[in-house]
Amino acid sequence: MAALHSYGGNTCIHTVGQDFRGRVVTNAQATGELTEAYACAHAEFARSSIQNLRLLPLSGGIFAEGLATYLPTLLR
């Protein structure tokens, strides 16, 4: 899920990434789930009038759990 919000002239797209904690998923499953999350964020951007998009990694940090070492290479 992703939603665009404006805060006093600043615009932000809030995106819900996957929570991989406590789950056993293959790299292919993780890639599919993350692709959906990134697609939602990019769809919000495409519908907006925003000129630039800066995007943090989704599902990183504690949400990556066992996939932390693989996440940087999954969506290449």
N, C-alpha and C positions, 0 to 999 in steps of 0.2 A: 504494500500500500504506500502511496505517496500523496502528499497534498501541499499545494503552494499557499503560503501565508505571507502577508506584508506587515511589517512592524515599523511604523514611523518612517517610511521611505526605504527601508531595507526589506528585501524579499528573500524568503527562505523556502526551500522545498524539504519538508519533513518526510523522511522515508523510513519505513520499518524494514530492517534487514532480518535475515534468518537468525534464529537462536539455535546453535548447534550443540549447546551444552546438554549432556546427558543423552545424546542421540548417537546412534551409529549409522553413518551415511557413507556411501561411496563417493569418490571424487565426481563421478558423473551425476549423482543425485545432488550434490552440493552445487555443482556448476549449473544445473537446471534451476534450482531454487534461487540462486544468486542472479541468474540471468533474468528471472521474472522480477526480482526486486529492482535491479538496475533498469529494466525496461519500464517499470512504473515511474521511476524518477525521471528518465529521459522523456517519457510521454508528457509528464507535467511540464517539463522544460519546453517541449515543442509547442504546447498549448499556450504558453505564456509569452509575454513580450520581453522577457529577460534576454539580454545580449550575450552574457557570459555565464558559464556554469562551472563552479568549483565543487568537486564531489569528493567527499571523504570515502575511504573504503567502507563498504557495508559489511556488517557481521564480523568485524574485526575485534580485537581485544579479547575480553572474557567470553564473548559470544562465539568465538571460533573454536574454543576448546581443542580437541584433537586435530582439527584441520588448520591450525594456526600456521604451520610450516608450509602448507600447500596453498593457502588462499592467494598469495601473490601471483601464483602461476595459473590458477584455475581459469581465469577469464581472458587469457592472452589470445 
